[in-house]
Amino acid sequence: MEPGRHERHVELLRKNEADELSGGEREDLVGLREAADQLMLRKAYAWSLLRWRGQRVPSL
């Protein structure tokens, strides 16, 4: 995720915790959360492929 989008995501998460989100911001947060989830899934899939192919993968 690009640094600007990541910063916006963190900002919206903080506003959400304080219950200060507008309707548009809530939609933005949902979209950013979906993008972050997709990124994590792609990374996990890439790590699993590397491991399956015999590459050493550091433990997290």
Secondary structure, 3 states (H helix, E strand, C coil): CCHHHHHHHHHHHHHHHCCCCCHHHHHHHHHHHHHHHHHHHHHHHHHHHHHHCCCCCCCC
